[in-house]
């Protein structure tokens, strides 16, 4: 920064907690973990692993898969 310049910092922190938590049982937590792992694999172009994890997640907890819009 030099003379005559203005530095602006914008920061937002949004924190919330769902009034009625969803998928907090063991099966829901496992489904969430599978979903995250599938997303990570997909991001790393490991599509076969991602597909396997998505399918496993759907079989484990169809309600979670529907909730997140998993095909």
Buried (B, 14 or more C-beta within 10 A) or exposed (E): EEEEEEEEEEEEEEEEEEEEEEBEEEEBEBBBEBBEBBEEBBEEEBEEBBEBBBBBBBEBBEEBBEEEEBE
